[in-house]
Amino acid sequence: MNINFYKKYYGIFLLIIDLVIFYLSLLLIILFRFQNQLNSKIINDHLIAFSPLIFLTIFLYFINNLYDYGFQLKGSDFIAFMGRIQFVILFIGIIYFYIMPIGMTPKTNLILFWILSSCLIYFIHSLLNKKNTLEKINILFLQNTVFYQEIQNTINNNENYGIKVFIYSNTDIEYIKDFVLQNKIQIIVLDSNSIPKQELYPLLFQNVSFQTFEAFYEIIFRKISIETIDHNWFLEAINPTKYSLTNFVKRFCDIFISLVFLIITLPLWLLIVILIKLTSKGPIFYLSHRCGKNGKEIILYKFRTMEYNARANGPAWTLPNDRRITLIGKILRKTYIDEWPQFINILKGDLSFVGPRPEEIELSNVFKQNINFYDIRHLVTPGLTGWAQINQKNTHSISEAKEKLKYDLYYIKNYSIWLDLYIIIKTLKVPFI
């Protein structure tokens, strides 16, 4: 059993299923509505007209994590989640068909298509989730520490992983063989402290696969286990020389897109400047000293969203409902407009669109002292958005910063244009869905 293959293609399989459901629903509606007048022109017209709406729905499912391995919503939560997306699609569909000049306004067909496809999507996804619950991959850990127990609980408490983790710490190979047979173990996860690997060799003849804990953790959680890696792992897993082509393409895209964005949004900057000046005293921009690539200090530009001198006593994490945030600042933060000046940083080369989010110098120094391997995140140019940003909320403590580092290390290890594109798409997640 290749868990990496299963996890990698699980989302693709669901996406294809959904496409089939949408087009099958559309064809059923056409057959029902045009029984006697059915012809190829009616079918083609509907396929062409509905396809943009179908692919937009798939896109919204994707950026809202429906195709992610381990998606956790079930029952009423899943119904509410699907309901929000489907009503957004219905609203967009009404605008699309009744405002855009596409030559048809299928009132009844649109409603019927929306109802039928929504019901089928919910039914099929619920069925597949139930199948994952019943047909789990059995995995064995040969370590019984608190850390491994926490991983076991995290996975076993989320049925959508389709995995059941066992822990067995007896090092006698004969006992392990018996345990593997009794519990139908398919994968044994090893770490550096496991029993000698040659002792486990006979289990290959029982169709058991083996995987290092670091690889298993990375595949399942899409982050790096800094609790179990050492310096040797970095020497083997991270190769900065392979970044050259990726860096060239990223830099070209950064310059082109940031220039276009700044030109298009320039008229809005004047309005934002006026609103900031009218609602609070102080400068328009907030200049933040951050830690950039190779630990070099960079100055990050943002529209000021806090009261002037809000950080006079030094940097501090922004808390929920922070009273230092101004009225217009709340709006700018909510819509991420406060980040717009960072497109200047991107144009200068201090930032890229995608990369580990740069921390303030003082906080970065604190993290270096308290978190192992923290400096590694400075191997690449920091970003406006990143892998940690789409997988974790803002950090408010050292423990959360440690968790963020795990995602940053995953990004650096898997550094590529395709991962950047994936992150950018996920960053576009619709806020109200």
C-alpha positions in Angstrom: 0.0 0.0 0.0 1.5 3.3 -1.1 0.0 5.9 1.2 1.7 8.7 -0.8 0.0 7.6 -4.0 -3.4 7.2 -2.2 -3.1 10.7 -0.6 -1.8 12.4 -3.8 -4.6 11.1 -6.1 -7.5 11.1 -3.6 -8.4 14.7 -4.4 -8.0 14.2 -8.2 -10.4 11.2 -7.9 -13.0 13.3 -6.1 -12.6 16.1 -8.6 -13.3 13.8 -11.5 -16.3 12.3 -9.7 -17.7 15.8 -9.2 -17.2 16.7 -12.9 -19.1 13.5 -13.9 -21.9 14.3 -11.4 -22.3 17.9 -12.7 -22.4 16.9 -16.4 -24.6 13.9 -15.7 -27.0 16.1 -13.7 -27.1 18.6 -16.6 -27.8 15.8 -19.2 -30.6 14.4 -17.0 -32.2 17.8 -16.8 -31.9 18.3 -20.6 -33.5 14.9 -21.2 -36.3 15.6 -18.7 -37.1 19.1 -20.0 -36.7 18.5 -23.8 -38.1 15.0 -24.2 -39.7 15.5 -27.6 -37.7 18.4 -28.9 -34.3 17.0 -28.0 -31.5 17.6 -30.5 -27.7 18.0 -30.6 -28.0 21.8 -30.7 -29.9 22.0 -27.4 -27.4 19.7 -25.8 -24.4 21.6 -27.1 -25.9 25.0 -26.2 -26.4 23.8 -22.6 -23.0 22.2 -22.3 -21.3 25.4 -23.5 -23.5 27.7 -21.3 -23.2 25.6 -18.1 -19.5 24.6 -18.4 -18.1 27.9 -17.0 -20.4 27.6 -14.0 -19.4 24.0 -13.4 -15.7 24.8 -13.5 -16.2 27.8 -11.2 -18.0 25.4 -8.7 -15.0 23.0 -8.9 -12.6 25.9 -8.3 -14.6 27.0 -5.2 -14.6 23.5 -3.9 -10.8 23.3 -4.5 -9.8 26.5 -2.8 -12.2 25.7 0.2 -10.3 22.4 0.7 -13.1 19.9 -0.3 -10.5 17.9 -2.2 -7.9 17.9 0.5 -7.0 14.6 2.1 -8.3 14.6 5.6 -11.1 17.0 5.0 -13.0 16.8 8.3 -16.5 18.2 7.9 -19.4 15.7 8.2 -23.1 15.6 8.8 -24.7 19.0 9.4 -21.4 20.8 9.2 -20.8 19.4 5.7 -24.4 20.3 4.7 -23.8 23.9 5.9 -20.5 24.1 4.1 -22.0 22.8 0.8 -25.0 25.0 1.2 -22.9 28.1 1.5 -21.0 27.3 -1.7 -24.0 26.2 -3.6 -25.9 29.4 -2.8 -22.9 31.4 -4.0 -22.9 29.4 -7.2 -26.7 29.9 -7.6 -26.3 33.6 -7.1 -23.4 33.8 -9.7 -25.4 31.6 -12.0 -28.4 34.0 -12.0 -26.1 36.9 -12.7 -24.2 34.9 -15.4 -27.4 33.8 -17.3 -29.4 37.0 -16.9 -26.8 39.7 -17.3 -24.1 38.2 -19.6 -25.1 38.0 -23.3 -24.8 34.3 -23.8 -28.0 33.8 -25.7 -30.0 31.8 -23.2 -31.8 32.3 -19.8 -32.6 28.8 -18.4 -34.6 29.7 -15.4 -36.1 26.3 -14.5 -33.1 24.4 -15.8 -30.7 26.3 -13.6 -32.8 25.6 -10.5 -33.2 22.0 -11.3 -29.6 21.6 -12.1 -28.6 23.3 -8.9 -30.9 21.0 -6.8 -30.0 17.8 -8.5 -26.2 18.3 -8.6 -26.2 19.5 -4.9 -28.0 16.4 -3.7 -25.8 14.1 -5.8 -22.6 15.8 -4.6 -23.6 15.5 -1.0 -24.7 11.8 -1.4 -21.5 10.7 -3.2 -19.1 12.5 -0.9 -20.9 11.2 2.2 -20.7 7.7 0.7 -17.0 8.0 -0.1 -16.3 9.4 3.4 -18.1 6.4 4.9 -16.0 4.0 2.7 -12.8 5.7 4.0 -14.1 5.0 7.5 -14.7 1.3 6.8 -11.6 0.5 4.7 -8.7 2.0 6.6 -5.0 1.5 6.1 -3.5 -0.1 9.2 -0.2 1.5 10.2 2.2 0.5 12.9 4.5 2.7 15.0 7.3 1.0 16.8 7.8 3.8 19.2 5.6 4.5 22.3 6.5 8.1 23.3 4.1 10.9 24.2 4.8 12.5 20.8 3.9 9.3 18.9 0.8 8.9 21.0 -0.3 12.4 20.1 0.2 11.7 16.4 -1.8 8.4 16.8 -4.7 10.2 18.5 -4.7 13.0 15.9 -5.0 10.5 13.0 -7.4 8.0 14.7 -9.7 10.8 15.7 -10.1 12.0 12.1 -11.9 9.3 10.2 -11.3 11.1 6.9 -7.6 10.2 6.9 -8.7 6.6 6.1 -5.9 5.4 8.5 -5.7 3.5 11.7 -2.5 3.8 13.7 -1.3 1.1 16.1 1.6 1.5 18.6 3.6 -1.5 19.6 6.9 -1.1 21.5 8.0 -4.7 22.0 11.3 -5.1 20.1 11.1 -8.9 19.8 10.7 -9.5 16.0 8.6 -12.7 16.6 6.1 -10.7 18.6 6.1 -8.0 16.0 5.3 -10.6 13.3 2.4 -11.9 15.2 1.1 -8.4 15.9 1.4 -7.5 12.2 -0.6 -10.6 11.2 -3.3 -10.2 13.9 -4.0 -6.6 13.0 -3.5 -6.8 9.3 -0.7 -4.1 9.3 0.1 -2.8 5.9 2.7 -0.2 6.7 5.3 -0.1 9.4 6.7 3.4 10.2 10.3 3.5 11.3 12.5 6.0 13.0 16.2 6.2 13.9 15.5 4.4 17.3 13.5 1.5 15.8 14.9 -2.0 16.1 17.6 -2.8 13.5 16.1 -2.8 10.0 17.6 -6.2 9.0 15.4 -7.7 11.7 12.3 -6.5 9.9 13.4 -7.8 6.5 11.2 -11.0 6.7 8.1 -8.9 7.0 8.5 -7.9 3.3 7.2 -11.4 2.5 4.0 -10.6 4.4 3.3 -7.7 2.0 4.2 -5.1 4.6 5.6 -1.8 3.4 8.1 0.4 5.3 8.4 4.1 5.6 10.4 6.5 7.7 8.5 8.5 10.3 9.7 11.8 8.7 8.3 10.8 5.3 5.1 9.5 6.8 4.6 12.7 8.8 5.3 14.9 5.8 2.8 13.0 3.5 0.0 13.0 6.1 0.3 16.5 7.5 2.1 18.3 4.7 4.7 19.7 7.1 8.0 18.6 8.6 8.4 17.0 11.9 11.1 19.1 13.5 10.8 17.0 16.7 12.4 14.0 15.0 14.8 15.4 12.3 18.5 16.4 12.8 21.1 18.3 10.8 21.7 15.3 8.6 18.0 15.5 7.4 18.6 19.0 6.1 21.8 18.1 4.3 19.9 15.3 2.5 16.5 16.9 1.9 17.3 20.5 1.0 19.3 21.4 -2.0 19.5 25.2 -2.7 21.3 24.7 -6.1 18.1 23.3 -7.6 16.3 26.6 -6.9 18.0 28.6 -9.8 15.3 28.1 -12.5 12.5 28.4 -10.0 13.9 31.7 -8.7 14.3 33.1 -12.2 10.6 32.3 -13.1 9.4 33.6 -9.8 11.3 36.9 -10.1 10.0 37.5 -13.6 6.4 36.9 -12.4 6.9 39.0 -9.3 8.1 42.0 -11.4 5.4 41.7 -14.1 2.4 41.1 -11.7 3.4 43.7 -9.1 3.8 46.4 -11.8 0.4 45.6 -13.3 -1.3 45.5 -9.9 0.3 48.8 -8.8 -0.8 50.6 -12.0 -4.4 49.2 -11.8 -4.9 50.0 -8.1 -3.2 53.4 -8.0 -6.4 55.4 -8.1 -7.7 53.6 -5.0 -4.5 54.4 -3.1 -5.6 58.1 -2.9 -8.9 57.1 -1.4 -7.2 54.9 1.2 -4.7 57.6 2.1 -7.5 60.1 2.7 -9.5 57.7 4.9 -6.4 56.9 7.0 -5.6 60.6 7.5 -9.3 61.4 8.4 -9.7 58.6 11.0 -6.4 58.8 12.9 -3.3 60.8 13.5 0.1 59.6 12.2 1.8 58.6 9.0 0.1 56.8 6.1 2.5 53.8 6.0 3.7 51.6 8.8 7.3 50.6 8.3 8.1 47.2 9.8 11.7 45.9 10.1 11.6 42.2 9.1 14.1 39.4 8.7 14.5 38.6 5.0 16.5 36.1 2.9 19.7 35.0 4.5 18.8 36.9 7.6 19.1 40.3 5.9 17.0 43.1 7.4 14.3 44.4 5.1 11.7 47.2 5.6 8.2 46.1 4.9 5.6 48.6 3.8 2.0 48.4 5.0 -0.9 50.9 5.3 -1.1 51.9 8.9 -4.0 50.1 10.6 -3.1 50.9 14.3 -3.0 54.0 16.3 0.3 55.9 16.0 3.0 54.7 18.3 0.9 51.5 19.1 4.2 49.6 19.3 6.2 52.2 21.2 7.1 49.6 23.8 8.4 47.2 21.2 6.8 44.5 18.9 3.9 42.5 20.2 1.5 40.0 18.7 -1.8 41.4 17.5 -4.6 40.0 19.5 -8.3 39.4 18.5 -10.3 42.6 19.0 -7.0 44.5 19.6 -8.0 48.1 20.7 -4.9 49.5 19.0 -6.5 48.9 15.6 -8.3 51.9 14.1 -11.7 51.8 12.6 -10.5 52.0 9.0 -7.7 49.7 10.0 -10.2 46.9 10.8 -11.6 47.2 7.3 -8.1 47.3 5.7 -7.0 44.2 7.6 -10.3 42.3 6.9 -9.9 42.9 3.2 -6.1 42.6 3.2 -5.8 46.0 1.5 -3.3 47.0 4.2 -0.9 44.6 2.5 -1.1 46.4 -0.9 2.1 48.5 -0.3 4.0 45.2 -0.1 3.7 45.0 -3.8 6.5 47.7 -3.8 8.6 45.3 -1.7 7.9 42.6 -4.3 9.0 44.9 -7.1 12.2 45.8 -5.2 13.0 42.1 -4.6 12.7 42.1 -0.8 9.6 39.9 -1.1 8.2 37.4 -3.5 4.5 36.6 -3.9 5.0 33.2 -2.2 7.4 32.3 0.5 7.7 32.1 4.3 6.1 35.2 5.9 8.9 37.5 7.2 8.9 38.0 11.0 9.8 41.2 12.8 13.5 41.3 13.7 12.9 41.2 17.5 10.5 38.3 17.3 12.7 36.4 14.8 15.6 36.6 17.4 13.3 35.2 20.1 12.3 32.4 17.8 15.9 31.6 17.0 16.6 31.1 20.7 13.6 28.9 21.3 13.0 26.9 18.1 15.5 24.5 16.6 16.4 25.1 12.9 14.5 28.4 12.7 17.2 30.0 10.6 16.5 27.5 7.7 13.3 29.4 6.8 15.6 32.3 5.6 17.1 30.2 2.8 14.5 31.5 0.4 12.9 35.0 -0.3 10.0 35.6 2.1 6.6 36.0 0.7 3.3 38.0 0.7 1.6 34.6 1.2 2.9 31.2 2.0 2.3 27.5 2.8 2.0 28.3 6.5 -0.5 31.1 5.8 -3.0 28.8 4.0 -2.6 26.0 6.5 -2.4 27.9 9.8 -3.9 31.0 11.4 -1.7 33.9 12.5 0.8 33.0 15.3 0.4 34.5 18.8 2.9 32.4 20.7 6.2 30.5 20.4 4.5 27.2 20.2 2.4 28.5 17.2 5.6 29.9 15.6 7.1 26.4 15.9 4.1 24.9 14.1 4.4 27.6 11.4 8.1 26.6 10.9 7.0 23.1 10.1 5.0 24.4 7.2 7.8 26.7 6.1 10.3 23.8 6.0 7.8 21.8 3.9 7.7 24.7 1.5 11.5 24.9 1.3 11.9 21.2 0.8 9.3 21.0 -1.9 10.2 24.4 -3.5 8.7 24.7 -7.0 6.6 26.9 -9.3 3.8 24.4 -9.1 3.6 24.6 -5.3 3.7 28.4 -5.6 0.7 28.3 -8.0 -1.2 26.0 -5.7 -0.6 28.4 -2.7 -1.7 31.4 -4.8 -4.9 29.6 -5.8 -5.6 28.6 -2.2 -4.9 32.2 -1.0 -7.9 33.3 -3.2 -10.3 31.5 -0.8 -13.6 33.3 -0.7 -13.9 34.8 2.8 -17.6 34.2 3.3 -17.7 30.6 2.3 
